[in-house]
Amino acid sequence: MADRGFTHLDPLGRARMVDVTPKEPTHRRAIARCKVFMQPETTAMVANNAVTKGDVLAVARVAGIQAAKRTVDLIPLCHQLTIGSVYVNFHLDDDFIEVESQVETVDRTGVEMEAMTACAIAALTIYDMCKSMDRGMSIGELALWEKVGGRSGVWRRPVADGSSSEF
């Protein structure tokens, strides 16, 4: 990729929002993932909907959706976008819950930050709802896994064997 300099700095080095007004709106999608690591007993309680605060995954899903829509209020130089859809899903393993978000729009800039924000807030919600029974939980591996649309086209995170990630 060619070096285009720091796009969020003006010629005097001051922070600025990139001007996307000349760009044509296109379909864009981003997928992000992260994990909430926890004791196996905690994962089992979440899976069995036995957490006293309520349905952890339902609340985390709504929190992630809401977070994607509010990203512009959290990340200073993000553009306000018309979000077309947000999906937040979970995969439970023995000692972690993987959070995956997918955000789509038809707009002038991508939704990578919205997808990552959705994941992070969904994970924090899981932590909040389970912290009384497992203070040792941790959140990690937050990453963009796929982006589609815009000038750079399709990008997928390479996996350990050198191939692209599959969805």
FENURWO-V236432 format. One record per residue. N is the residue number from 0. RES is the residue in three letters. SS is DSSP state (H for helix, E for strand, - for the rest). PSI is psi as a letter, one per 20 degrees, with the letter a starting at -180 (none if undefined). NEAR is the number of other ideal C-beta (glycine too) atoms within 10 Angstrom. Layout:
N & RES & SS & PSI & NEAR
N & RES & SS & PSI & NEAR
//
This chain:
0 & MET & - & p & 4
1 & ALA & - & q & 4
2 & ASP & - & o & 5
3 & ARG & - & j & 6
4 & GLY & - & a & 8
5 & PHE & - & o & 10
6 & THR & - & i & 10
7 & HIS & - & j & 12
8 & LEU & E & p & 11
9 & ASP & - & r & 9
10 & PRO & - & h & 7
11 & LEU & - & j & 6
12 & GLY & - & j & 8
13 & ARG & - & q & 8
14 & ALA & E & q & 10
15 & ARG & - & q & 14
16 & MET & - & p & 11
17 & VAL & - & p & 12
18 & ASP & - & o & 10
19 & VAL & - & j & 14
20 & THR & - & h & 6
21 & PRO & - & i & 6
22 & LYS & - & q & 13
23 & GLU & - & p & 6
24 & PRO & - & p & 14
25 & THR & E & r & 15
26 & HIS & E & p & 12
27 & ARG & E & q & 22
28 & ARG & E & q & 19
29 & ALA & E & q & 25
30 & ILE & E & p & 25
31 & ALA & E & q & 29
32 & ARG & E & q & 22
33 & CYS & E & r & 22
34 & LYS & E & q & 19
35 & VAL & E & o & 28
36 & PHE & E & p & 17
37 & MET & - & r & 25
38 & GLN & - & q & 15
39 & PRO & H & h & 11
40 & GLU & H & h & 11
41 & THR & H & g & 23
42 & THR & H & g & 20
43 & ALA & H & g & 13
44 & MET & H & g & 18
45 & VAL & H & g & 23
46 & ALA & H & h & 14
47 & ASN & - & j & 8
48 & ASN & - & l & 11
49 & ALA & - & j & 10
50 & VAL & - & p & 19
51 & THR & - & h & 9
52 & LYS & - & i & 12
53 & GLY & - & a & 9
54 & ASP & - & n & 12
55 & VAL & H & g & 24
56 & LEU & H & h & 21
57 & ALA & H & g & 10
58 & VAL & H & g & 17
59 & ALA & H & h & 25
60 & ARG & H & g & 21
61 & VAL & H & g & 13
62 & ALA & H & g & 20
63 & GLY & H & g & 31
64 & ILE & H & g & 20
65 & GLN & H & g & 16
66 & ALA & H & g & 24
67 & ALA & H & g & 29
68 & LYS & H & h & 16
69 & ARG & - & j & 14
70 & THR & H & h & 23
71 & VAL & H & h & 16
72 & ASP & H & i & 11
73 & LEU & H & h & 12
74 & ILE & - & o & 13
75 & PRO & - & h & 9
76 & LEU & - & j & 12
77 & CYS & - & q & 17
78 & HIS & - & q & 17
79 & GLN & - & p & 10
80 & LEU & - & q & 23
81 & THR & - & o & 8
82 & ILE & E & p & 18
83 & GLY & E & g & 14
84 & SER & E & q & 12
85 & VAL & E & p & 21
86 & TYR & E & p & 16
87 & VAL & E & p & 26
88 & ASN & E & r & 14
89 & PHE & E & q & 19
90 & HIS & E & p & 11
91 & LEU & E & p & 13
92 & ASP & - & a & 11
93 & ASP & - & g & 9
94 & ASP & - & k & 14
95 & PHE & E & r & 21
96 & ILE & E & p & 26
97 & GLU & E & p & 16
98 & VAL & E & p & 30
99 & GLU & E & p & 20
100 & SER & E & q & 30
101 & GLN & E & p & 20
102 & VAL & E & p & 31
103 & GLU & E & q & 20
104 & THR & E & r & 22
105 & VAL & E & o & 12
106 & ASP & E & a & 22
107 & ARG & - & i & 18
108 & THR & - & r & 19
109 & GLY & - & r & 25
110 & VAL & - & k & 32
111 & GLU & H & g & 21
112 & MET & H & h & 22
113 & GLU & H & g & 27
114 & ALA & H & g & 30
115 & MET & H & h & 25
116 & THR & H & g & 27
117 & ALA & H & g & 33
118 & CYS & H & g & 30
119 & ALA & H & g & 19
120 & ILE & H & h & 23
121 & ALA & H & g & 30
122 & ALA & H & g & 28
123 & LEU & H & h & 18
124 & THR & H & g & 23
125 & ILE & H & g & 26
126 & TYR & H & g & 18
127 & ASP & H & g & 14
128 & MET & H & i & 20
129 & CYS & H & i & 23
130 & LYS & - & h & 14
131 & SER & - & h & 10
132 & MET & - & i & 16
133 & ASP & - & n & 17
134 & ARG & - & i & 8
135 & GLY & - & j & 9
136 & MET & - & q & 18
137 & SER & E & q & 11
138 & ILE & E & p & 19
139 & GLY & E & a & 11
140 & GLU & E & k & 14
141 & LEU & E & p & 15
142 & ALA & E & q & 13
143 & LEU & E & p & 18
144 & TRP & E & h & 22
145 & GLU & E & q & 20
146 & LYS & E & p & 21
147 & VAL & E & p & 18
148 & GLY & - & r & 21
149 & GLY & - & a & 18
150 & ARG & - & h & 7
151 & SER & - & i & 10
152 & GLY & - & c & 8
153 & VAL & - & p & 11
154 & TRP & E & p & 17
155 & ARG & E & p & 16
156 & ARG & - & p & 14
157 & PRO & E & q & 10
158 & VAL & - & r & 11
159 & ALA & - & h & 5
160 & ASP & - & j & 5
161 & GLY & - & i & 6
162 & SER & - & r & 9
163 & SER & E & q & 13
164 & SER & - & q & 13
165 & GLU & - & q & 8
166 & PHE & - & none & 9
//
